[in-house]
C-alpha cells in the first residue's frame, strides 16, 4: 500500500486544525499542524511534505511571508511544494495576486471541506 500523502497545515485556529485533520483523515492523508509561519518553516526543515495548506493571517510570521520564504528555499523539492492559501481574504486579494505571492491556489474561509478535499486531490493525484 502507498504511504499516505503528508500535508502540512499552517493555521492558528484549533477548531480549523481539528476539522481539517478529521476531513483529511477520511482520504488517508497524514496531517501535521503548525500554529504560525515560523513553525511551518521549522517543520519543513525537519521533514518532507507533499502539500501545504497555509492560512494568511497567523502570528509570528504570516502566510504570505512564509510562502515567500518557502519559494526561496535552496531545496528545489521543498521550494516547489504546492501551497494552497486558506483565508477569509480580508486583504481582498484576487486569485492572480495569490499566485504572484507564491500560492498555487486559494480557498476562501469559512472553509467548505468538500472544496478543501477537491483542491488537495487536484494537487496530489
Backbone as CSV, one residue per row, in Angstrom:
resi,resn,N_x,N_y,N_z,CA_x,CA_y,CA_z,C_x,C_y,C_z
1,UNK,0.828,-1.179,0.000,0.000,0.000,0.000,0.880,1.254,0.000
2,UNK,0.442,2.286,-0.685,1.199,3.529,-0.752,1.224,4.226,0.605
3,UNK,2.332,4.909,0.842,2.414,5.755,2.035,1.372,6.855,1.921
4,UNK,0.725,7.236,3.029,-0.225,8.351,2.947,0.513,9.651,2.612
5,UNK,-0.120,10.492,1.830,0.443,11.793,1.496,0.457,12.647,2.760
6,UNK,1.514,13.438,2.900,1.688,14.254,4.099,1.368,15.714,3.794
7,UNK,0.470,16.268,4.599,0.030,17.644,4.417,0.396,18.455,5.650
8,UNK,1.062,19.571,5.415,1.400,20.500,6.487,0.368,21.623,6.475
9,UNK,-0.271,21.853,7.608,-1.294,22.892,7.710,-0.786,23.998,8.630
10,UNK,-0.618,25.177,8.061,-0.261,26.356,8.840,-1.544,27.092,9.184
11,UNK,-1.951,27.020,10.441,-3.257,27.579,10.861,-3.227,27.806,12.360
12,UNK,-3.682,28.978,12.811,-3.646,29.262,14.244,-4.955,28.932,14.967
13,UNK,-5.999,28.544,14.248,-7.280,28.199,14.876,-7.349,26.699,15.178
14,UNK,-7.511,26.361,16.471,-7.622,24.952,16.875,-8.830,24.276,16.238
15,UNK,-9.929,25.011,16.115,-11.146,24.448,15.512,-10.881,24.046,14.064
16,UNK,-10.277,24.945,13.295,-9.993,24.637,11.887,-8.978,23.503,11.777
17,UNK,-7.967,23.497,12.646,-6.977,22.414,12.631,-7.671,21.071,12.846
18,UNK,-8.527,20.979,13.863,-9.192,19.701,14.174,-10.149,19.268,13.072
19,UNK,-10.943,20.188,12.555,-11.855,19.837,11.454,-11.074,19.374,10.223
20,UNK,-10.022,20.114,9.890,-9.219,19.775,8.709,-8.574,18.408,8.875
21,UNK,-8.053,18.132,10.069,-7.413,16.836,10.332,-8.415,15.700,10.126
22,UNK,-9.632,15.867,10.652,-10.660,14.829,10.503,-11.041,14.620,9.046
23,UNK,-11.205,15.691,8.315,-11.593,15.583,6.905,-10.475,14.921,6.093
24,UNK,-9.240,15.332,6.316,-8.116,14.765,5.561,-7.889,13.292,5.912
25,UNK,-8.180,12.909,7.149,-8.008,11.510,7.563,-8.944,10.582,6.793
26,UNK,-10.133,11.071,6.410,-11.064,10.266,5.607,-10.428,9.799,4.306
27,UNK,-9.538,10.623,3.763,-8.881,10.289,2.489,-7.482,9.717,2.710
28,UNK,-7.194,9.323,3.953,-5.913,8.727,4.312,-4.732,9.682,4.126
29,UNK,-4.961,10.979,4.291,-3.857,11.935,4.303,-3.365,12.075,5.734
30,UNK,-2.058,12.241,5.890,-1.464,12.452,7.211,-1.217,13.951,7.363
31,UNK,-1.776,14.541,8.426,-1.678,15.971,8.600,-0.808,16.333,9.791
32,UNK,0.020,17.337,9.604,0.797,17.931,10.686,0.398,19.400,10.752
33,UNK,0.174,19.906,11.960,-0.257,21.296,12.116,0.873,22.151,12.662
34,UNK,0.925,23.385,12.151,1.819,24.417,12.666,0.952,25.630,12.971
35,UNK,1.206,26.289,14.082,0.332,27.389,14.514,0.760,28.758,14.012
36,UNK,1.932,28.824,13.366,2.365,30.090,12.766,3.373,29.794,11.654
37,UNK,3.679,30.817,10.885,4.562,30.619,9.736,5.956,30.164,10.100
38,UNK,6.465,30.614,11.252,7.796,30.170,11.673,7.798,28.670,11.957
39,UNK,6.727,28.168,12.592,6.628,26.724,12.837,6.539,25.953,11.514
40,UNK,5.845,26.517,10.524,5.781,25.879,9.198,7.201,25.709,8.656
41,UNK,7.991,26.781,8.689,9.371,26.713,8.179,10.210,25.723,8.982
42,UNK,10.044,25.718,10.313,10.807,24.793,11.163,10.476,23.337,10.817
43,UNK,9.183,23.031,10.689,8.767,21.656,10.359,9.247,21.257,8.967
44,UNK,9.171,22.186,8.042,9.615,21.914,6.665,11.113,21.623,6.625
45,UNK,11.854,22.225,7.550,13.288,21.955,7.630,13.610,20.568,8.150
46,UNK,12.681,19.980,8.901,12.917,18.676,9.542,12.353,17.499,8.767
47,UNK,11.267,17.724,8.023,10.651,16.590,7.320,10.065,17.008,5.975
48,UNK,9.720,15.992,5.201,9.165,16.237,3.866,7.642,16.199,3.910
49,UNK,7.049,17.052,3.106,5.592,17.092,2.963,5.254,17.091,1.479
50,UNK,4.002,16.730,1.177,3.542,16.694,-0.212,2.765,17.948,-0.599
51,UNK,2.252,18.674,0.411,1.419,19.841,0.144,1.311,20.665,1.421
52,UNK,1.101,21.973,1.260,0.906,22.853,2.414,-0.416,23.603,2.250
53,UNK,-1.230,23.580,3.297,-2.410,24.450,3.397,-1.993,25.587,4.324
54,UNK,-2.061,26.826,3.844,-1.478,27.955,4.572,-2.502,29.052,4.835
55,UNK,-2.762,29.276,6.117,-3.587,30.424,6.494,-2.785,31.692,6.208
56,UNK,-3.470,32.758,5.816,-2.788,34.017,5.541,-2.487,34.767,6.839
57,UNK,-3.475,34.845,7.732,-3.332,35.623,8.971,-2.927,34.724,10.132
58,UNK,-1.618,34.707,10.425,-1.101,33.931,11.549,-0.126,34.798,12.330
59,UNK,0.058,34.480,13.618,1.044,35.234,14.411,2.479,34.864,14.005
60,UNK,3.423,35.625,14.485,4.870,35.445,14.308,5.297,35.695,12.861
61,UNK,4.816,34.872,11.933,5.134,35.029,10.514,3.866,34.685,9.742
62,UNK,3.333,35.652,8.985,2.071,35.389,8.290,2.269,34.467,7.084
63,UNK,1.153,34.023,6.523,1.196,33.049,5.436,1.873,33.546,4.171
64,UNK,1.742,34.832,3.872,2.366,35.380,2.660,3.886,35.414,2.824
65,UNK,4.372,35.923,3.966,5.815,35.971,4.220,6.400,34.555,4.279
66,UNK,5.665,33.633,4.894,6.117,32.245,4.996,6.211,31.601,3.611
67,UNK,5.201,31.827,2.776,5.203,31.262,1.424,6.372,31.813,0.611
68,UNK,6.632,33.110,0.723,7.782,33.696,0.013,9.082,33.065,0.487
69,UNK,9.197,32.818,1.804,10.404,32.179,2.345,10.554,30.751,1.802
70,UNK,9.439,30.016,1.709,9.479,28.649,1.166,9.908,28.676,-0.298
71,UNK,9.344,29.594,-1.069,9.690,29.690,-2.502,11.164,30.035,-2.716
72,UNK,11.822,30.620,-1.700,13.238,30.975,-1.803,14.178,29.942,-1.190
73,UNK,13.636,28.798,-0.726,14.490,27.755,-0.145,15.410,27.173,-1.216
74,UNK,16.647,26.804,-0.830,17.573,26.210,-1.804,17.162,24.793,-2.243
75,UNK,16.411,24.079,-1.397,15.948,22.723,-1.716,14.788,22.828,-2.713
76,UNK,15.047,22.440,-3.971,14.048,22.622,-5.031,12.764,21.842,-4.770
77,UNK,12.893,20.655,-4.164,11.701,19.858,-3.878,10.785,20.603,-2.896
78,UNK,11.389,21.212,-1.873,10.588,21.925,-0.874,10.110,23.277,-1.396
79,UNK,10.942,23.963,-2.164,10.565,25.299,-2.639,9.463,25.243,-3.701
80,UNK,9.255,24.069,-4.289,8.221,23.952,-5.333,6.971,23.199,-4.853
81,UNK,6.884,22.945,-3.539,5.692,22.275,-2.994,4.425,23.047,-3.340
82,UNK,3.325,22.339,-3.621,2.056,23.053,-3.793,1.651,23.707,-2.465
83,UNK,1.347,24.993,-2.516,0.894,25.723,-1.329,-0.466,26.332,-1.641
84,UNK,-1.459,25.952,-0.836,-2.824,26.442,-1.022,-3.139,27.422,0.107
85,UNK,-3.477,28.647,-0.265,-3.847,29.659,0.726,-5.246,29.370,1.246
86,UNK,-5.424,29.492,2.558,-6.767,29.450,3.145,-6.937,30.749,3.924
87,UNK,-7.989,31.478,3.580,-8.105,32.815,4.150,-9.518,33.336,4.093
88,UNK,-9.844,34.176,5.053,-11.080,34.950,4.989,-10.926,36.082,3.984
89,UNK,-9.709,36.228,3.463,-9.360,37.200,2.428,-9.737,38.626,2.807
90,UNK,-9.378,39.006,4.027,-9.642,40.375,4.464,-8.829,41.387,3.661
91,UNK,-7.772,40.917,2.995,-6.965,41.805,2.164,-7.580,41.990,0.777
92,UNK,-8.672,41.253,0.501,-9.346,41.303,-0.802,-8.403,41.030,-1.968
93,UNK,-7.558,40.031,-1.811,-6.638,39.655,-2.881,-7.379,38.854,-3.951
94,UNK,-6.988,39.038,-5.192,-7.544,38.249,-6.286,-6.762,36.935,-6.381
95,UNK,-7.308,35.963,-7.144,-6.575,34.708,-7.361,-5.203,35.006,-7.970
96,UNK,-5.155,35.981,-8.875,-3.900,36.348,-9.523,-2.891,36.881,-8.498
97,UNK,-3.359,37.672,-7.550,-2.466,38.203,-6.518,-1.963,37.086,-5.598
98,UNK,-2.819,36.098,-5.306,-2.357,34.942,-4.525,-1.271,34.193,-5.286
99,UNK,-1.455,34.008,-6.595,-0.444,33.308,-7.400,0.877,34.086,-7.409
100,UNK,0.783,35.409,-7.557,2.001,36.242,-7.555,2.711,36.181,-6.210
101,UNK,1.960,35.955,-5.136,2.554,35.835,-3.793,3.182,34.452,-3.583
102,UNK,3.007,33.540,-4.547,3.647,32.227,-4.472,2.711,31.070,-4.201
103,UNK,1.411,31.348,-4.073,0.450,30.274,-3.810,0.019,29.609,-5.119
104,UNK,-0.299,28.316,-5.022,-0.777,27.578,-6.193,-2.288,27.676,-6.340
105,UNK,-2.975,27.915,-5.225,-4.437,28.005,-5.264,-4.902,28.711,-3.994
106,UNK,-6.197,28.987,-3.920,-6.760,29.732,-2.803,-8.124,29.154,-2.456
107,UNK,-8.377,28.959,-1.151,-9.684,28.520,-0.670,-10.175,29.558,0.330
108,UNK,-11.395,30.046,0.101,-11.999,31.086,0.942,-12.548,30.481,2.237
109,UNK,-12.338,31.189,3.365,-13.000,30.829,4.617,-14.353,31.527,4.648
110,UNK,-15.376,31.015,5.332,-15.336,29.744,6.061,-15.134,28.571,5.097
111,UNK,-14.346,27.614,5.549,-13.948,26.521,4.668,-15.104,25.598,4.319
112,UNK,-15.198,25.288,3.047,-16.097,24.255,2.535,-15.199,23.024,2.387
113,UNK,-15.401,22.034,3.249,-14.458,20.916,3.283,-14.520,20.021,2.048
114,UNK,-15.634,20.033,1.312,-15.656,19.344,0.018,-14.681,20.037,-0.937
115,UNK,-14.665,21.366,-0.887,-13.734,22.117,-1.732,-12.289,21.902,-1.279
116,UNK,-12.068,21.851,0.029,-10.716,21.591,0.532,-10.205,20.259,-0.015
117,UNK,-11.021,19.200,0.119,-10.600,17.880,-0.375,-10.399,17.875,-1.884
118,UNK,-11.306,18.507,-2.613,-11.182,18.543,-4.075,-9.897,19.267,-4.488
119,UNK,-9.580,20.351,-3.804,-8.375,21.118,-4.139,-7.119,20.333,-3.786
120,UNK,-7.104,19.701,-2.614,-5.963,18.882,-2.205,-5.759,17.745,-3.215
121,UNK,-6.851,17.063,-3.559,-6.756,15.939,-4.513,-6.217,16.392,-5.870
122,UNK,-6.628,17.594,-6.291,-6.174,18.129,-7.586,-4.649,18.195,-7.635
123,UNK,-4.026,18.527,-6.510,-2.572,18.663,-6.478,-1.846,17.368,-6.117
124,UNK,-2.540,16.427,-5.483,-1.860,15.218,-5.008,-2.190,13.956,-5.808
125,UNK,-3.049,14.054,-6.818,-3.343,12.816,-7.560,-2.558,12.739,-8.855
